[in-house]
Amino acid sequence: MNTFRPILTKLVPRIPLTTIGIAGLLMVLLVISMAIFADFLTPYDPTKSVGLSLQPPSLQYPFGTNKVGQDMWSRTVHGARTMLIVVALSTVISIVIGVPLGLISGYVGGLLDRVLTMVMDAIYAFPSLILAIAIAAALGPGIINTAISIAVVYVPTYFRMVRGQTLNVKSQLYVEAAVAIGAKQTSILLKYIFPNVIFVVIAVFTLSVADVVLTEAALSFFGLSVPAPTPDWGFDLRAGHPYLVSGYWWLVTFPGLMIIILAVGFTLLGESISEYLGLREVKV
Amino acid sequence: MTSLKVFIVARTIALIPTVLILVTLVFFIMRVLPGDPVIAIVGMKAPMERVIELKKELGLIDEKGDEIPLIIQYFNYLGRLVQGDLGKSLIWGKRPVIVEIMEHLPATIELAIVGFIVSIVIGIILGTLGASKGGKANSAVKIYSAIAYALFIPWIGMMFQLVFSVWLKILPVGGRIGVGLEPPTYTGLYIIDSLVSGRIDSLISSLRHITLPAVTLGLVISGVFSRVTRASVEEVLRQDFVVAARARGLSEYKIMLHVLKNSFIPILTMMGLQLALLMTGAVLTETTFSWPGMGTFLLERIQYRDYTTVQGTVVFFAIIVALMNLIVDICYAYIDPRIRY
């Protein structure tokens, strides 16, 4: 009857994570704590030149310094903030747009539903990174603009899942009953359907968040994300790349490793949670 | 008409709104979003004549200098697009965008094909190993399948460059072929062209250049194939004919060949689904290895604020991907008669 309860009772008390899930959780927690405690963990200002140019890793500069003499350890740790802020912002934007549209489209149906579905399907079929590149290039650099560029790509994913679930819930007996006793359309939508659809949002989030991380990293690697000198992993990867041929390995190794730790962490965590919830793999 | 033909016609017609929506989306993203592209291109202090000239080139004003309404601009653009005209580049030779795209397309196709082959080979080998060995090997393949896609392509590519190009010095760090070794053009794919023209030096050079990019791309995409192969092989291994084959004393190798043959349909399906992912991966791989394909081209033109070329290239990507999806769908319908419109 109510699809929300069993899943909520499954989800809320305690999710018994697999070993893989715990490994993923630890990786994600590592990055989150780096972001929170960045100021305590780093001795230098990540945006200022604090040493000689291109120094190899040492006790003074654990991850070395870059071309302009910035401390790579400070930049790598502070980079976690930039990444997590963009990931959080873009997720919020895609949810705020995708969920209501999916709800209304699924509930109202008719022409509106057909048009919206067609538009969303078209965006969904497009290679996501190229769309994000086009929007980011048009909007220009900045944290908000990057978040918008990424969000547009994931709106159709939330839309499709929410719409599908709305169609499911709409045909349930208790919704029919609500209609029969003369409940208002808005209250049916908000009180009867929305609470039973919302868990889909959690599902889409767990399965897509690693992809969001990779998209942010790609945009900033292309120089389309935050402007210099903001510490940002993808940006540092790009900035350090020309020096790689001369053997300055530390410029790209550490920021790139962080991208992979976060993306792999989210993937393993997502796998574990979705396996537990018995969710089928959705393309995100 | 046979039902397959009906399917093909219907599916092709259904493609039109999809492409139209994408073209419209890209058009309005490039026009309506904040920031004046004209100022962005020529700068604030540009002389008035230059601004007017550029506005004409962009189709923003007509010959008399009157502003063209956005909606008319849009239909003008669609009209030219139907004729295969993606506009002219704003920089250097001001060449037609479609010509420049065609120059860069073969490099991307070559990288995509070789990368795809690498990913299928890695995926099938790992998937089969995991399913047939079981135990720890199986878990390892499971984890690999999950995380392969999360391995950020530029970083993996750079680590390969560091080890194989900088430290071991056995493979080139980037580019598509050695200087002056380009084979005569037949297909634009260097490997095939050098084979056709019998240029061994070109063949070796292009193979050496494509190795690292193709392995990087292949590795990251291989996860989906190892996942589906593992699952599929595991299922087929449980079937009766495997037990019968073992009972008859067939070698494990021969049994595996039969099993693979029977687990191929899901793997084939997965191949079709990966084309969009392949395009995304190719863009990242190209920029990492200075591979002169569509991705490198697109990002270079973004930096030069060559808006018509950026718009044209993105639209081109949209059309290519839509066409590839169409071909894949038709192939499925051909293989499986149950799939009909």
Interface residues (C-beta under 8 A of the other chain):
Chain A: I20 M118 V119 D121 A122 I123 A125 F126 P127 S128 L129 I130 L131 I133 A134 I135 A137 A138 L139 G140 A210 L214 A217 A218 F221 F222 G223 L224 L237 R238 H241 L244 V245 G247 W249 V252 T253 G256 L257 I259 I260 A263 V264 F266 T267 L268 E271 K283
Chain B: P17 T18 I21 L22 L25 V26 I29 M30 L33 P34 G35 I143 A146 I147 Y149 A150 L151 F152 P154 W155 M158 M159 Q161 L162 S165 V166 W167 V173 L273 A276 L277 M279 T280 V283 L284 T287 T288 L298 L299 I302 Q303 V310 Q311 V314 F317 A318 V321 A322 N325
